[in-house]
Amino acid sequence: MPADGSTHLAHTVQADVLLELGSARHGPLLCDLDRLLAGRCLVQGSSGAGKSQTIRRLVEEAFEFVTVMIVDPEGEFADLARHIGATTIVAADIAGDGLTAAAARGRRHRLPLHIDLSDLAPDERITKAAAFFSGLLSCPREDWAHTVLVAIDEAHLLAPHLAASARDAEIRRLGVSTLTELCSRGRKRGIGSVVATQRLAKLATSVVSELHNVLIGLNVFDRDVARAADLLGISGDEAHKLRQLTAGEFFAFGPALSRTPQLCRIQLPITFHAGATPELVGPADHDAAAAAQLLDLSSLPESTAPTAMLARGGVRGLDSFLLEPAAPAAVRIVEALRRIAPNATTASELAGHLGLDGVGVDQALDLLGALGAVDTVPKGEQRIARLSARLRLRCSETPVVGLA
């Protein structure tokens, strides 16, 4: 019988999958996997609260029932990936359209994946994660039945509440819109998201609002305590307990976890958390001369690349695009995709709509994919394409939903 006490009809093919995450006051803490996929989940707590270990426990319990894809900004889950048989993809080695294709192929063939986003600059981390999420969302309808659980650690790095600077604002909007879209539109596409963050104040509110199940751990700052208490629906008198939680203690609440907020302790995972705080180690005993030699400071000249060269590089990039034989078709494809954004279409539909041959459409999509203007997959019978999230932000008010 499920945790909520309801009964099943006699013709139900499969009983609810209940994952044991830990212990609560009146027994084990059970997570209804079907409801988790439908309602998503937020795992939040300050550094050291046990968020990553909670994700590990959840993935270890769930991977036999659903395809798991781990999005790993800090490169801490390689051993978990090996434990569940996931293929590790190092995002630094693959272009954005390659990550889009990998997501679509992994979904089609039900392959567990581990996306390692470490060794990337902050803006690259966001754009490549967005490309991967786009691949999951734009997969064809026949693959929606291939349910997938996407576990995202340190999500505030991919969808920050605020941009660090005006220059970063567009990249931030890309990350926020894509992760919000994954959470909001993913349910009907068989995608469930588990999103972990250190602080609610760091993660975009549009993402948090899409997560209907919560595991809230240690919180220190007043703003975080107030928001966490609001999510849990607990009074101010009870909220002070959030400052006293120990590692592994969380308040659980939501359709997949508990009808009312209850304090629980998450069971330790089987795999080792590589991001655990290391033991203290003192500095090496070197004098100034030895330290200078080890640093080899003389070999580290200051970069002098002038701003003018960057500007000329942009013009050269435009020139290269204009001289490409596929440029005219690429422009027409962008206009067609703009009119149906945020939806996707197939290469064959584009060819018929624009009166182009298949080879010409493929060449134009390759060109647009290299520029990051469209989300697409490499050539094939079912090649699909839609505007990249960056461009979709500029035409979000477009009402048309299909090619004429």
N, C-alpha and C positions, 0 to 999 in steps of 0.2 A: 504494500500500500504506500502511496506517495506520502511525503512529509506533511502535506496539508490535510491528510485524512480523506481525500476524495477517492471514489471508486472508479474503476474502468469498465467500459462496455465489454461484453464477452467477445466481440469480434476484433478487439484491439490486437494488432499484430505484435507490437513490442511494448513492454512496460517502460515506464519512465526510467531514464538512466540517472541514478543518484550517486554523486561522487562524495566520498567522505573526505572533507578538507581538514577537520580537526575536531575539537571537543567544545561543547558549550555547557551551560549550567545543568541542563536537563537531559544531556545525552550528546551524541555525535552531531557535529555540524555537517549537514548534508546539502549538496548543491544539485539542483535539478538542471541537468545539462540542456534539455530542450528549452526550458525557460531562460537559461543563461544566454543561449544563442539568440532567442527572441528579444531579450531585454538588455543585452550587453552588461558589462560590469566595470565599475571603477574600483581600483585598489589604491588607496591613498594613505600616506603617512610620512612623517619626517625621516630624514636619513637615519638608518639603523632600526627603523620600525619593523622591518621584515617583509617589505613589499616584494622584493625579488624572490625570496623564499616562498612567498604565497603563490606567485606566478608559477614557480617550479612545481609546487605541490599540485596545483590545479592542472597543469599540463601533464604531469606524471599520471594523474588519475584519468584524464580525459582522452589521451592520445589513441587508445584502443577503440574508441567509439566515434571519433571525428578526426578529420584531417587537421593537423595543427600547423600553423605558420607563425614563427617567432620573429618579431621585428626588434632588433637588438642594437640600440644606439651605441652602447659602450663595449660590445664584444665580450659579454660575460656569460653567454649561454651555450658555448660550444659543446660542453660535456652533456648538457641537457639535450642538445640536438642529436648527439651520438646515441644517447639513451633511447630516444624515441624513433631513431632511424631517419632523421631529417637530413636533407642535403643542405650544406652550408654554402651560401652565395655571398662572396665578398663584394659589396656594392662598389667599392673603390675600383674594382677591376672591370666593371660592366657599365655601359652607357645606360641612360634613363630608359630608352626604348627597349633595351635588352631586359631590364627589370620588369617592364610592363609585359613583355612577352613571356618571361619566366613565370610571372604570377598567373597569367592566363593558362599556360601549359600545365603548371602545377595544379591548378584548379581542375582542368579537364581530366588529368590522369590521377587525381587524388594523391598527390605527392606532398608529404610534409616537408616544409622548407624552413631554413634559418637564415634570415637576412642580416648580415653583419655590416652595420653602418659605421663602425669605428674607423679611425684614420681618415675621416672626411671633415672638411670645413663645415661650420654650422649651416651655411646656406646650401651646400651640396647635400648634406644629410637630409634636409627638408625636401629638396627637389627630388632626390632619388627615392625617398620613402613615398612621396606623392606619386611618383611614376609607378611604383609597385602597387600601391592602393588602387590606382586607376586601372591596372591590369585585372585586379580582382573584381572591380565593379563593372568593367566593360565586357566581361566574358559573355558568350552567347547564352541565351535562355536555357538551352538544353543542359548546360553545366550547372545551373542554379541548384539542382538536386544534390550536387556534390558538396555537402555542407562542410564548412571550414571554420575553425576557431582561430582568430588572429590575436595573439598575445603581444602587446606592445609595452615595452618597458620605457621608463623615462619619457613619457609622451609629451611632457612640456617642452622637450627639445625639438619635437616635430610640429607642435601646434601651440606656440607660446602665446600667452595672454597679451603681451606687449612686445613690440619690435624694439630691438636695441637701438636703432637709429632710423631716420627717414629712409635711408638707402635700403634697409632691411625690410621695410614695411610690405613691399610687394611679395617678397619671399614668404613673409609671415602669413599673408593672406592666402597664399597658395597652400601652405601647410594646414592652416586652420580649415579652409574650405574643403580640402580633400579628406582630412580625417573626419570632419563633421559629416561629410557625404558618406564615407564608409560606414559610420555608425547609424546614420538616419536611413539610408537606402539599403543597407546591407541585409536587413532582416528578410525582406522579400527575395533576396538573392542568395539566401542560405549562408550568410556571413555573420558570425557573432564576434564581437570585439571585447577583449579584456584589456583595459587601459590602466596603466600604473603611473603615478606621478608623486613627487615629493610634497608639493604644496598646491592646494586648490587655486591659490592666487597666481600661480605660474601657468596653469593650463587654461586654454581658451574656454570661456563659459559656454560657447555653443557646443563644444564637445561634451562637457560635463552634463549638460542638459539632456543629452541623448542616452545617458547611462542610467538604467533603471534599477540596477542592483549595486550595492556599495559595500565595500570592506574598508572601514576607516580605522586607522591605527593612531599612533602617537602624533599629537599636534602640539606645537609650542606657541606660535604667534597668535595674537588675539584674533586677527582677521581670519586665519585658517580655522581656529576653534569655532568661531561664530558660523562660518560657512559649513563646516563639517556638522555642527549641531543642527543646522537648518536642514541639511540633506537627510540626517537621521531622524529628524522630527523630535529631538529631545530638548528638554527645558534647559535654561541657563544653569540651574543648580546641578544638573547632571553633566553638563558640558565640561565642567572642570576635570572630570575623570579622563578626558582625552589627553590631558597633560601628564597623567600618571601611568599611562599604559607602558608595559614593558615590551621588548622585542617579541614579535609573534602574536601579540594580543590585538584583536580587532573587534570593532562593533560591526556585526553583519545585519544587513537589512535589504529587503527586496523580494520580488516574486520567486526568484530562484533560490533564495537563502532562508529568509525568515519573515513572517508577517509583521513582527514587531522587532525593533532593534534589540539584539542580544549580544552580550560580550562573549567572545570565544577565543580559543587559542588554536592557531594553525599548527598542524603537525609538521614536524621537520621533513623536508624532502629527502629523497634518496640521493640525488645528485648534489654536488658540492657547489656552493655559491662563490664564484670566482671574484665577485665584487665585495666580499666581506672585508671589513676593516683589518689591515694587517697589524701584526704586533710591532711595538716600537723598536726601531733600530737606530742606533746613534750614528753620527757622521764619521766619515773616514778620517784618519789621522794624517793629513798632508799639510805641508807648509805652503806658503803663498806661491813660491816658484814652481813647486810640483803641481799645484792646482792649475796655474796658468798653462803649464805644458800639457796637462791632461785635457784642458778645455781647447787648446790650440786656437787661441783667440786671433792670432795673426791670419788664419785662413778663413776668417768670417768677415769679409768686407761688407760694407753697407750697400744695400740695393739702391741703384740710381736710375731705375727705369722711369723716364719722364711721362707725365700725363699725356703729352701730345702723341706719344707713340701708341698709347691705348686708344686714343681717339682715331688715329689713322687706321689702327687695326679694325675698328668697327666699320669704317668706310670700306675697307678692303673686303670685309666679310659680306657687306651688302653687294659690292661689285661682283664677288664670286657667285652669289646667289643669282643676280640678274643675268649672268652669262651662262648659267646652267640651262641646257636644253629643256629640262623639265620644269623650269620656273613658271611659264605661263599656265600650265596645267595645275601646278601647285597653288597658284593664286586662286584659280577657280574652285579648287577643292576646299581651300580655307573658307571661301565665301559660302559654299554649300554646307559645310559643317557648322559655320556660324549660325545659319538659319535654323538648325535643328538642335543646337547646344541646349542642355548638356548631353543629349543622347548620342549614341554611336550609330554607324551604318557600316555596310560592307563595301569592299572594293568593287564588287560586281555591280552593286546599286549605284555607286558613284560613277562607274563607267557608263551605265545606261542613262543616268540622269544628265551627265555632262556630254554625252556623245563621244567619249574617249575609248581607246582600246585598253585592254587589261594591262599590257606592258607599260603604256604611258601612265596609267594610274599608279602602278607599282613604283615606277621611277619617281613620280611626284611624291608619293607617300614616304619613300626612302629619304628624299630630300627634306621633307617637312619633319620627319622623325629625327634626322640628324640635327636639325635646328631646335628641337624641343617644342615645335609648334603643334604637333599632334601626338596623341597616344595611339600607337599602332603596334602590330606584331609583324614579324617578317612574312615574306610572301607565302601564300598558301590559298587553298580553295575557300577557306572561311576567314580570310583576312578582314579585320575590322579596324575602324578608325574613328576617332572623335577629337575635337579640339583639346589641347592640353589644358590642365586646370588653370594655368596662368592666363590663357586667352579666354577661357570660359568666364573668368571673373569680369571681363570687360563686356560681355554680352549676356549677362545673367537675366536680363529682362526680356530677352527674345521669346515670343510666345509660340512660335512654330515648332511642332514636334515631329514632323515627317517631311521627307522630300516630296515635292509636288510631282 
